[in-house]
Amino acid sequence: MNRQPMNRLATDGAMTRDTPRGPSREEGLPGLVADWGSDQRVFKQVPWGKAMMWLFLLSDIFIFACLLVSYMTVRITSTDPWPDTSEVFALEMGGQHVPLLLIAIMTFVLISSSGTMALAVKYGYERNRWATALLLILTALLGATFVGMQAFEWTKLIQEGARPWGNPWGAAQFGASFFLITGFHGTHVSFGVLFLLIMTVKVARGSLDKQRPGFLTGRKGRYEMVETLGLYWHFVDLVWVFIFAFFYLW
């Protein structure tokens, strides 16, 4: 008579011991706080390299934001007339001044590189090694073209008298703002081009398919390294959009 309940109790005890329990979830605001307060839940299955890249980009956002806000503050409070950027950055074409022609071409080149970088990430996850390498080198060439045009822009303005402490067109703070903001961004692009070239070599020789030690070489099949590099490159492109809007168009 008592045999069946005892077996049932034993079975329930075995199920209690063997059945894994899921994490207890609270409802409402306490549950939301508990979820976001747990690193294991927030960053679960996220590669550490990608998480570190997001943290780096977050810190870089603060730096660029400080630079742009400082530039706007200096421009608004300047007692001297601010130089007309459409005239300062104009190029002569057929005997006429074309406002912001070089800047427009630079913007088009850099934005186009975001498209090639996105395709490189796509083919990387498809493990298409040669398509990924080709798109990475194309992205690097577009980035190098941007840096080259920026160097031409710097050379032109320096020859015309622009200095960090003054310029022939108006407020002295213009030169310091220009060289600091564009130089800091150009440094980011230059480092990005360098890492793109390194990643191109790694992808082309199969370092992401085969476990090979070396700089930027991940474990076997870890093509998310291309995506992590893509996050940096898209950030650099996005920052240039804000620089273009606030510095050149304002």
Secondary structure by P-SEA (a helix, b strand, c coil): caaaaaaaaaaaaaaaacccccccccccaaaaaaaaaccccccccccaaaaaaaaaaaaaaaaaaaaaaaaaaaaaaccccccccccccccccccccccaaaaaaaaaaaaaaaaaaaaaaaaaaacaaaaaaaaaaaaaaaaaaaaaaaaaaaaaaaaaccccccccccccaaaaaaaaaaaaaaaaaaaaaaaaaaaaaaaaaccccccccccccccccccaaaaaaaaaaaaaaaaaaaaaaccccc
